Amino acid sequence: MPARSHPLGVHPSPCGDGTANVAVYAPGLTTVDLVLQRPGEPWQRLRLGHREHGVHFGIVPRPRHVQRTALSAADLARDVCPAMPEGTRYGFLDGDAAPGTVPDPAEEIVLLDPYGRGLERVAPPSGVVDPGPDAYGGMYVSVVTAQDHVWRDEDRPAPPWRETVVYEAHVKGLTMLHPDIPHELRGTYAGLGHPVMTDYLRGLGVTAVELLPIHAHLDEAHLTENGLSNYWGYNTLGFFAPHAGYATAAARAAGPTAVLNEFKAAVDALHRAGLQVFLDVVYNHTAEGGAAQRPYCWRGLGEREYYRHDEHGNYVDVTGCGNSMGFGNPQVVRMALDSLRYWVTQCHVDGFRFDLAPELGRDEHHHFSRNHPFFVAVAADPVLQGVRMISEPWDVGAGGWQTGRFPAGWADWNDHYRDTVRDFWLSGQRTMRRGGGGGTAARLAGAISGSAELFAPHGRTALASVNFVTAHDGFTMHDLTAYDAKHNEANLEHNADGTNDNHSWNHDHEGFSPDAHVRAARAATARNMMATLLFSQGIPMITAGDEVLRSQQGNNNAYCQDNRLSWLDWRLTPLDRAMLQTTQRLIRIRRTFLAAQPHDFPATPEDVVLEWFAPRGEPMTSELWQTDGALALQVLLSAREGGACGLCVLNGTVAPVAAVLPAAPGADDAAERPGPAGFRLVLATDPQLDELTGNRWRGGATVTVPAQSVALFTLD
């Protein structure tokens, strides 16, 4: 069968004769040689003899000792063949360099396959004392993997988007310290899929686990020099290969197929527990770093085409990471799309969060457009229909802040929401404590309502807003309440890294406090923020550990801290357990409320009823909205043609508020309903008021809501 320029990567020839078709986009090279090592054989070198539009391709013949036999459809589906069997190690060379010699990839650089499904380090970096498993400068090869996992998730979960509650987690950090998970499974894909963890997540009530990058990644050079590692993983070395460092020792020893299957088994287990799996993906830059650093893959194959450059040939870096992928090139767009399709079809992933997503929408002139071909292709791709697409809607280039402006069908991380909630419950409180007014309630009302000022002008609703108070970068929810300043000294960057704009409040004591009253006040503030998050219109995202008051000791940029500072500590104090129970209750309340609403709520904005009241029960006025320090208000939420109504009373002041509950909708018909009618308290973030949960008050009744607390009611 003749060689083909597609699909890219290594695949059995479609005729099933046992040969392999190899294709690589390498526009920077005149000729490309494949170097390969089948299991148990020496390294070979083979010219890819065909070239078309920058793609070099060729046929790898069967070994001489293998007779021609027709591969079945099942054999072809495994994506391996006798010419390139499972476990074959390979890479690419400039065909004009050292012709005729067969290099040893442990000593000489071979270029990785951009479409490689497996990755293996064949030599650690030279000159580095005690290098970590992902230390910069190591020698790598691509590895052929088999697609042979037997899936058991026939009924994959597909909750309506409005009912989604996202849980952002790190594969290793989530389970590394869990005492009930077997030691050999902690910090691994298998630990993530262990019943102890899936039961916990299901009991918490979240519906989707968003994993920090699990694509194969590499440490940055400066981290290797400092004896640190890239814990978060935002430094991709392969867009198709799972990171081997998150697999068990047994899987790593068995090879890349076992690593891939362990990840797939974790996805399978999460699906069977009713949980979707989203991946945080980094297509905006690669681990090759700046122009002075060594090539691993794309730079050696075609630096000018894979990366952004200006008219002088210099890198255009809109990521702050040394390079930016050239999404003005159709082949780069194709690679990202092929990667997404791979994780959906072969690994059953349900959604993606795109790191520094504006970079993906920048054209050849580096300008962002919501109609960029990448976004158009995602919307038109039949494989990606129904797959959740979430943007981190900012990068560091010109015009890099694009919150609310991504295409219809996408959801955006809402940094405006994050800062507004923090200002109301944290920095505003600090200002009041120091004699100031603390701001107004207007911005918080807009955030709770779904940030229409950001999304509506672009034809999007509250469901396009992914609301969050914390994420992997920045303070944890606990640390927002315990630190006024970052404490990143462990990163060995002289505390210069990480943002200084934290909108936090340490409750007048920096760091750990021995004062039980301070610790209780901090926990109450965390409950207020969690209650606000889960009451708001939009899609809530909880950062793993916030539900148990996890601390990073004031480090707001723990990207290089692969240790107990970042790992979730499962030894829970009474305050931690109270926070967990509050979070579980809030998610249940949210789910129950949404179940009583029409199926299109709140996707149809005109059918969402939000009524705002002052503490004394009268409607909010423009004067009250703009009054500095008027931080107590009530909001009644319902659907125009819906069922249950929800009432939230927020008291952001420093004194208790006697809240006069508004007249209940449909109060005139109350006499016709059996039993007591009115507002039933379902949760209060103040422990004493929370003891009255289950009690009812009619509209016009007065409920004392303690200072700096939230009370939630439902209308019976």
N, C-alpha and C positions, 0 to 999 in steps of 0.2 A: 504494500500500500504506500502511496506517495506521502511524504511529510506534509504536515499542515501547520499553518501559522497560528492556529487556534485549536483548542483553548490554550492559554498560556500555562506554563508549568510543566509537570511531568505526569503523563497519563497513558494508559494502555491505548494502543492503536485501535480505533473503533472496529476494525475488521476482526479483532479478536485472535490475531495470529501469534500473540505472545510478544510482539515487539512493542516498544514504547515510543510515543511522540513527545519530543521535548521542544518547548518554545519559550523564548525569553525576549522581552523588550529591552534591547541594548543599543540604543541609537548612537551612543558615543563610540562604539567599537566597529571597526571594519570587518573583523571576523571574530567569532566566538567559539571557543572550545569547551566542551563538557568534560569535566573530570569526575569519575565515578568509581565507587568501590562497592561491589556487591558483597554481602556477608560472606566472610571467609576467603575472599579473593583479594588480589593486589589492586592498587589504583590503576585506572586506565585513563586515556585521554582520547577524545573523539571530537572531530570537527562537526559543528552544526553547519551544514553546507548550503543552506538556503537563507535568503534574506528578503524581507518584504516590509517596506515602510518602517524600518527600524527594528522589526521582529526577526530574530535569528532562530531557525528551527531545523530539526532533522530527526531521523529515525535511529533509535538505538536497537541493534539487532539482538536476537536471542543468543544466549551463550551457545557455543558449539555443541555442548553435551545435552542441550534441551531440544527435544524433537518438537516439530510444529504440531500443535494441537489447538483446536478451536476453543477459545475461552467462552464460557457461558455468560449470560446476562448477569448472573450473580457474581461471577468472577470479575467482570468489568466494573460492577458496582463497588467492589472492594477497592478499586482504583490502583491496583498493583498488577504486575505481570512478570513473566520470567525475565524479560530484559532488564527491568528495574524492580526487583522484588522488594517486599517490605524490609525495611532496615538498610536499604542501599543508601550510602552516604555520597553526596555529590556537591558540585559547585561549578562555577564558570570562570574562565580565564580569557584574557585578551589573546586571541588566536595568533597575533603577530609577535607576542612576547615569548621568548625562549622556545621557539618552535621545536617540537619533537620530544621535549623533556616531559616527564610526568612528575608534577610537584607532590610533595608531602604536605597536605593542608595543616599539619601540626607545626610546620616550620615556615611555609610560604602562604601568603594570602590568596585564597580563592574567594570569589564573590558568591554571596548567597543568592538563592532563587527568590525573587520577590513574592512568588506564589508557593514557596515551600511550606508543606504542612507539618513538618517536624524540624527541630533544630537541635544541634548537639555541639557542645564545646569539646574540641579535640586537644586543646592545650591552653593552660592558663596564661595570663599575661606575663611576659618576662620582666624581671627586675622589680616585681611587686612582692613584698613580704606578706605571706599568709593571705593571698587574694581570696575574696569571696567568690561564690559560684557564678555571679554575674558581673565580676570586676571588668572594668574597661580595659581593652587591649587583648582579650583572649582571642583564640583562633576558633572559628566556627565553621560548620558545614551544614547544609540542608540534608534532611533525611526523608526518604519515602515512607509514608505511613499508610496503613490500611484503614478503610472505613468499614469496620465490622462490628460496631456496637449494636446489640439487639435492643431496640427501644421498647419501653413498656408504658409510654405516656400517650396511649391512644386518645384519651380524653384530656388533651392539654387545656389548662385553665385559660379562660379568655374573659375575665371580668370586664364589664363596661368601663370605659376610661374614667367616667366620673366617680366610680367606686374604687379606683386604684389608690393605694397608699404605698409609696415607694420607700424602701429601706436601703440606704446606701451603706455598703459594707465592703471590707477588705477580706479576701479569702483567708489569708493567714491570720490577721489580727482578730478576726471574729472568734476563732476557735482555739487559738494557741494556748490559752490559759484555762480552757474549760475543763473542770475536774471530772466531769461525767463522760467525756469523750475519750476513748482509748488513746494512750500516749502517742502511739505510732501514727494516729490519724489527725492529731492536732495540727492546725495550721495548713491543712491540705484541702484539695477538692473533696476527698473522701470525708473529711471532717465536716465540711459544709453540708454534704448530703447525708450525714449521720442522723438517725431518728431523733437524737437528743436535740440537735439544732433545728431540724425541720419542725419538730413539735413546739419548740420555743417560738419560732417565727410565726407559726400558725396560731399559737396561743396569744401572741402579741397582737395579731389582727392585721398585719400588713399583707398586701397582696402581691407585691413584686420586690425581688431582691435585685438591686443595682450594684453590680460588682465593679470595684475599681479595676483598672486594666489587668486583664488576664492574657493579653497578647504577649508573646515572647518579648522581653525587654532587657535592657542593659544598663548598668550603672554609668553615670557620667564620669568623665576623666577626673574631675576635681574631687569627686566623692571617693574614687579609688585611691587617689593620692592621700586623702584624709582618713582612710580606713573606714569609710562609711559606705552605705549602699542606698540605692534608690528603692525605698520601701513602697512608695505609691505605685511605681511602674509606668509613669508617663514618659517613656523613652523607648519607643518601639523598635525592635529589631526584626520582627516578622509579623505581618498582618494576617497570616493564616495559621500560625502555630500557637498553641497554648503554652503558657510559661511553665517550664518544667519544674521550677523551684517551688511551685505550689502543689506538686504531686507527692505522693508518699515515696519513701525510699525504695519500696518494692517496685513501684511503677517506674521510677527513674532508672532503676537497674534493668528493668525489662525493655526499656526503650521508648521512643516517641509515640508509637501506637498505644502503648499502655498508658502513657501520660494523657493522650487524647481521650482514651476510653474512660479514664478516671474522671476527667472533666465532664464528659457526656453522662456518666452515671450520676454525677452530682446534679446536673440539670434534670435528669430523669427523676431523681428523688424529690427535688423541689417541685417539679410538676405534679407528681403524685400527691404531694402535700397541699396542692392547690395554689402554689406560688409560681408566678411568672419570673423569668430571668432576663434582666437587662444587662448589657455590657457597656462599660465606659470605654470608648474607643478613641484612639489618638491617631488620626490620619493627617494632622496638620504639620507634623514634623517627624523626624526619625532620630535614631540613636547615633547617627553619623556626626552630629554636632556641627561645628564650624568648618570653614574651608580648610583650615590647617590640620584637621584631624583625619585619621586614616579611613579609607573606604571599607565598608563591610558589604555593601550591596549596591544600592541605587547610584551612589556617587561614581563607582567604578564602571557601572553599566551605561550611564548617560547623565552626568551631573547637570548639564544645561537643560535637559528636558524634564527631569524628575523634580528639580527644585526651582524656586523663584529667583530670577536674576533681574538686575536693572540693565539699562542700555550699555553700561560699561562692563558688564559681566560679573558684577558683584552680587552677593546674596542679598535678597530682599527678605529681611527677617521680621515677620509680623507676629511671631510666636514668642520671641525672647529666648529661644532655645538653641539658637545657632543656625538654624535653617528653617525653611518653610516649603512644603510640598507645592508643586506647580499645578494647581487645579485649573489653570488656563490651558493645560495640555490634555486632550481627550484620553490619552493612555493612562494618565494619572487618575482621571475620573473613572475610567474603566476598572483600574485596579481596586479602587475603593469600593465600587459597586460589586465587583466579583467577590471581594472579601465579605461584604455584608451578606451577599447571597449564600456564601459558604457557611457562615455561622448560623444562618437561618435554616438552610436545608440540611446540612450535615450535623449540626449541633443543637438544633431546635431552640435557638435563642429567640426571645419574644420582643426584644426592643434594644435600642441603643441610645446612649448619651454621648454626644459628640463634643470632645474637648476642643476649646477655642474654635467653635464652629464657624465664625465669620470667615476664617481663612479658607474654608472649603467653598465659600461662595464668592471668592475674589477671582476676577477674570485675569486675562493676560496683562492687563494694565494695573492689576492689584486693587481694583475697586469692587466693593461688595454689591451684589445684586441678589434679591430674593428670587429672581428668575434665572439664576445661574444654571447652566446645563446640568450640573450635579443634582440640584434640587428638582429640576424637571425630570431627570432620569429616575430619581428615587420615586417620585410621584407616579410615574408611568410604568414602573417595573412590576409585573404581575407577581413575582416572588415576594416582593416587599409590601404588598398590600396588607393592611392590618397590623403591620409591625410598627411598634411605637418608636417615633423619632423625637429625641429630646436634644435641644441645643444648649450648650454653654454659650450664650449669645454675645461673647466679647472676645477680642484678641487685643494685641498691643499695637496694631497698625493704625494708620489714619482711617477715621470712620469706623473704629473697631467696636463701638458700643451699639449693639443692634437688638437689645431687649424689646420684644414685641413685634419685631419686623421680619421674622422668619416666615416662610410660606405657610399657607393654610395646610392643616394636617400635622404640622409640627407643634411641639410644646417647647417653651423656653424656660430655663432657670430664671427666676424673677429676683434679681438682686435688689430691685426697688422694694419689693416686699420684705426681703431680709433686713434691709437697713431701717425700714419704717417700723417694723415690729421691735427691733432692737432699740431704736430711739425711744419708742413709747415706754417700754418696760425697763430700760437700762440707762442710757445716757440722759434721757429726760428726767428719770428719777434722781440721778446723781445731781443734775442741775438744780432740781427742787431742794434736794438735801443741802445744797450750798447757797440757797437763797434765791434762786432763779425761778422762772415760771414753769419750765418743763415742756414748753411747746403746746401745740393744739392737737385736737383729736381728728382733724380733717384728713390728714394723710393716712392715718390708720384706718379710717372708714373706707377710703378708696382702696387700700390694700385688701381689707377684708372682703370687699365687694368684687374683687377679681381684677383690679388694676385696669379698668376699662380705658383709662387715658393712654395706656401703652398699647393695648391690644385691639380695641375697637376700631381705631383709624385704619387698620390693616385687615379688617374683615374677620377678626378673630374674637373668640369669647373667653370667658373665665377659664374654660377647660384648656386653653393654651398656656396658662400660667402654672408652672411648677413652683409652688410656694415652699420656701425653706427658711429656717432661721440659722441653721449651721450646715456645713458640708465638710468634706474631708479636709479642705484647706480652710484655715482660720481656727478660731477658738471652738472648743466643744461648748455645748450648752451650759454645762457646769462652769467652765472657765470664763464664759461671758459674765457670769455672776461673781467671779472671784478675782479677776485681774483687770486692772485699768491699762496695763501695758504688756506687751509681748515679752516672753522670756525664752529666747531661742538660742541661748548660749551653747547648748549641746550640738547645734548644727555646725559649729566651728566657723561661722561667718561673722563673728563679732557682733551678733545680734542685729545685723544689718538686713537680714532677709525677712520676708514676711511683711504683711501690711501693718501700718501704724494706725489705720482707720478702722478700729474694731467696734465702735459704738457699744462699748461694754461698761460695766459698773461693778466695782469690787465690793460693794456694800460697806465701804469705808474701812476695809482691811485688805491689803494685798496678799493674795495667796491663802494658804491654809490658815484657818482661824480656830483656836481652841475654844472660842466662845460659842456655846450651843445656840444662842439666839441668832448670831450671825449666820451660822450654818443653816438654821431653819429658815431664815429670811431668804437666803440664796436659793434653797430648794423651792420655796414658794414662788419666787420669781421664775424659776425654770418651769414650774407647773403652769404659770400664767402664759408663758410663751408657747408651751405645748398646747394649751387649750386654745389660744388664739390661732395657732397653725391649723388645728384640726376642725375649727369652726369655720374658717375662711373659705370663700369660694375659690375653686382651683384644685390642683392636684397636690396634696401634701407630700413632702419628702422628709423623712426622719433619718438622721445620721446615726449609724450603729453606735450604741452606747449612751446616747442622749437619754434614752428611756430609763437608764440606771445611773445617771449623773456621772458618766465617765469623765476623767480629767486627764489632760496632757501636761499638767503642772505649768500651765501658762505658755506652752509652746504653740504658736499659731501657724507653724509651717513645718510639721513633723514629717516631711516627705522623705527624710533620710534617717528616720529613727525606727529601725526594725528591732524593737525591743519592748519592754514593758511600758515604756512611755506611750506607745501607740496601741499596744494590744489591749483588748477589752478585758478588764479585771472582773471576774464573775463572783468575787467575794463581796456580797452586798450588805451594806449597812441598813438599818431601819429606814433612813431617808431614801436610800437607793430603792428599796423595795416599795416604798410609798410612791415614788416617781413611776416605777414600773406599773403598779396597779392603776395609777391615774391615767397613764398612757393607754393601757388596755381599755379602760372604761371610756376614754374619749373616742377611741377608734370604734368601739361598739356603738356609742351614741351617734357618731357620724353615719355609720352603716345603717342603723335603724331609721334615722331621719331620711336618708336618701331612698331607702326602700319604700317610703310612703309617698314619694313624689312621682310625677309623670316621668316616663322613660326619657323624655328629651330635656329634663331639668338637669343642669342649668344651661344647656347648650343653646336654648332660645332665650336671649337676654330679656326680651320684652315680657316673658312669663315669670321672671324672677322678681319677687316682691321683697324689697328691703325697706323697712320703715325704721327711722332713727328717732330716738326719744332722749330727752334730758333726764337726769336722775329723778326729777319730780313728776315724770310721766308725760310732760308736754312735748310736742314735736321739737326737734332741734331747730334752731334758727341760725341764720347766717352769722349773727353776732356771736352765738355760742360756739359755732364752728371755728371762729377766728380768735376766740379768747384764750390767751396764753394761760396755761395751767388748768383749763377746764377739761380735765382728762377722765371724767366719769360720763358714761353714756350707755344707752340700751339700744339693741338692734333686734328687730323682729324679722325673721326670715321665713319665707314660705313661697310656694308656687301659686300663681294666679288661679290655676285650676287644680291645685294639689291637695294633699292630705295634711299631715302633721305640720305644725308651725314650731319653730325653735326661737327661743329668746335668749340672748346673751347680754348679761350685765357686766360691763367692764369698769372697774374702779381703779384708775391709775393715780389717784390722789393719795395724800399722806394721811387722810382721815377717813373713818367709816362714812358711808353714804346711805342715807335712808331712801332707798329706791322705791318710788311709787310705780308699780307695774302698770304698763299701758292696758287699755281696754283690749280684751281678747277678741280677735276676729271671730265673728259669728256668735258673739255673746248674747245677742237677742234671742238666739235659739237654744240657749243653755238649758232653759226650763224643760225642753222636750227631751233632753238627754238624761239617762239614768245616772245616779251617783254624783259625787262632787265634781264640778267642772272648774277649770281654770288652769293656772300654770303650775306644773309639778317640777320641783327641783330634781335634776338628775345628776348634777355634779357641782361642787364648789371647790376651788383651789385652796380656800381657807379651811383648815381641818374642823374648826368649830361649826362653821356654817354647813360644812359637808355632812355633819351628823344629822342634819335635817333633811337629807336626801329622801325623796319619796313624799314629802309634805306638799300640800297644794295651797295656792293663794289665788284668789280671784283678781281680775283686773281692777286696779284702783287700790289694792292692798299694798302695804309697805313692808319691804324686806330690807333689813340692815345688811349691807354688803361691806365687809371689812376693807380697810385700806389695802391697796395694791393686791387686788384679788379679782377673780372671775367667777361668776355664777351662771350656770346653764340651766334652762328650763325647757320643758316641752309642754305644749298645750294639749290637755286631755279633753 
